[in-house]
């Protein structure tokens, strides 16, 4: 079983990286590697990525965001675990890749100087992929969950059924729960009831309001029992994530969707009478054809009748204008070709975006730290050494940016603002293509599911008199 933990780094990034890359602990740095970054220049690259993010998205700290430079994850294996340093290092990379989704630069090292092998992973708090800041709140359970899964695949020991989901109650909370006076427990009960009664998030808020609980929207939603106040303004209030992971806004929306799926399907009045409704893309939905009437009639003769799968299949058949068996394959082929084109376009745009981001990152650093280089050049023989010692970090950043720009063949006189504008433009295009691709894939899945259900209906439906079948279809 691997023990895991995480903590933020606010000011000592260089020291932390020096510590985990210590040659005496990592077999002369053989057990040190990086993702999307050279371990030797990681602190500089982290800083440059953060600077580019500020140019693109603004200063995160001005809106109350955390000012962490990086995060330090630790994965420590038990002495009894049969694992080599190299295997531990690879497992640690898999752990970081799954947790960070390939969006954050990181350095990983495996230490072998003690009685047990342990991995250190320091990753940038700012994503090079979308410039977002890493949200480490309530992430400890996820780290352990992913690590345990990978350990199990490796044949290492893991604790069965660890309680990773719910936050343990404080003694104060426990005492009030026992006495039946916990407002947090009351909020939790009201939320659970509202989820079962509501159809979507807006109606969920309305149901909660009737129960005397209001939602205070913010970075994380807070629930407040109306009428309960105190001098510090905290009584009767509780953040959703403090109640448990099932009570964050995102998870509540997921639970509402899960509850909706369990409800029996209901065809709308338009669907039931063959009138037109709104289609997927906002246009008019075609009226019932003889084909979907036939599918619906055959379904009545089987155990598949009146299921949510049938309702979804009929909706797909009508939205996609399917009028016969062969239409399924025709639609699938056409959408598959569109998906292929979208992926190709995304790949091209993403590569251009990567190049622009890289150039912008180093140009920003070059411009920001050029004054230090110019000031150093103006120093006298007597003051140069003192100046360079005082501004060693800034001069290192400048030298690194200058070297990288030369390697990329980018002129240092290029207008940074124009490059940043190109970055933003590429990101918008990638986002649009990505949204289009998701819609295409959603339609493909729906068509294939409908096609499979129709096959099941045909194979399960009993043979009927052709004349009767024709009459039923015409009704």
Secondary structure, 3 states (H helix, E strand, C coil): CEEEEEEEECCCHHHHHHHHCCCCCCCCCCCEEEECCCHHHHHHHHHHHHHHHHHHHCCHHHHCCCCCCEEEEEEEECCCCCCCHHHHHHHHHHHHHHHHCCCCCEEEEEECCCCCCEEEEEEECECCCCCCECCCCCCHHHHHHHHHHHHHHCCCCCCCCCCCCCCCCCHHHHHHHHHCCCHHHHHHHHHHHHHHHCCCHHHHHHHHHHCCEEEECCCCCEEEECCCCCCCCCCCEEEHHHHCHHHCHHHHHHHHHHHHHHCCCCCCHHHHHCCCCECCCCCECCCCCHHHHHHHHHHHCCCCCCCHHHHHHHHHHHHCCCCCHHHHHHHHHHHHHHHHHHHHHHHHHHHHHHHHHHHHHHHHHHHHHHHHHHHHHCCCCCCHHHHHHHCHHHHHHHHHHHHHHHHHCCCCCCCHHHHHHHHHHHHHHHHHHHHHHHHHHHHHHHHHHHHHHHHHHHHHCCCCCHHHHHHHHHC
